[in-house]
Amino acid sequence: MRIPQEAKHRMTQAERFANLLRELERVGVDPNTISAGLAVPQEDVLRALAALPDGAGPAAFLAQLRQVVGVHDHVHGGSSGDASPK
């Protein structure tokens, strides 16, 4: 279930967390296997999940998350963790 952007701003923290869990499960990612210390903004995680079909699985989720974070870092001038020269 995808939530319209304007409704996301009115959601409580508990509702946003419940939505995140539903999206992880929809894509086929066990929320219990995701590291609690994942240093990725929730918006990036949700963006990656929204781009995936039902049942895509953990490997597809991680690949999409890397792509979303890389694009986000490139646009905002941050580092995506790759220190190699471009």
PENORTA-V196739 format. One record per residue. N is the residue number from 1. PHI is phi in whole degrees, -180 to 180 (none if undefined). PSI is psi in whole degrees, 0 to 359 (999 if undefined). NEAR is the number of other ideal C-beta (glycine too) atoms within 8 Angstrom. Layout:
((N PHI PSI NEAR) (N PHI PSI NEAR))
//
This chain:
((1 none 120 5) (2 -96 137 4) (3 -100 131 8) (4 -58 148 6) (5 -55 315 6) (6 -65 329 6) (7 -73 331 8) (8 -62 327 9) (9 -73 340 6) (10 -96 354 5) (11 -75 145 10) (12 -75 168 5) (13 -60 319 6) (14 -64 321 6) (15 -67 320 8) (16 -64 320 11) (17 -65 316 8) (18 -62 320 8) (19 -63 317 12) (20 -60 315 13) (21 -62 317 9) (22 -61 317 9) (23 -66 318 11) (24 -59 314 13) (25 -67 323 10) (26 -61 320 9) (27 -79 343 15) (28 98 26 10) (29 -108 125 11) (30 -73 114 8) (31 -59 338 9) (32 -74 347 4) (33 -98 354 6) (34 -83 133 9) (35 -65 131 4) (36 -65 339 4) (37 -93 13 4) (38 -55 118 7) (39 -93 58 3) (40 -128 132 8) (41 -59 143 5) (42 -56 324 8) (43 -62 321 6) (44 -69 320 12) (45 -62 313 12) (46 -65 324 11) (47 -63 317 9) (48 -65 316 13) (49 -63 319 14) (50 -64 334 8) (51 -81 352 7) (52 -105 148 10) (53 -78 164 5) (54 -55 138 6) (55 72 17 6) (56 -61 326 10) (57 96 167 9) (58 -63 321 9) (59 -65 318 6) (60 -65 321 10) (61 -62 312 16) (62 -64 320 8) (63 -64 317 8) (64 -67 321 13) (65 -63 318 12) (66 -61 319 9) (67 -66 314 9) (68 -62 314 12) (69 -66 321 11) (70 -64 317 9) (71 -66 316 8) (72 -60 313 10) (73 -65 320 11) (74 -64 316 8) (75 -68 322 6) (76 -97 6 6) (77 76 14 5) (78 -88 186 6) (79 -110 135 6) (80 -92 16 9) (81 96 352 4) (82 -96 110 5) (83 -89 0 4) (84 -71 146 4) (85 -67 149 2) (86 -100 999 2))
//
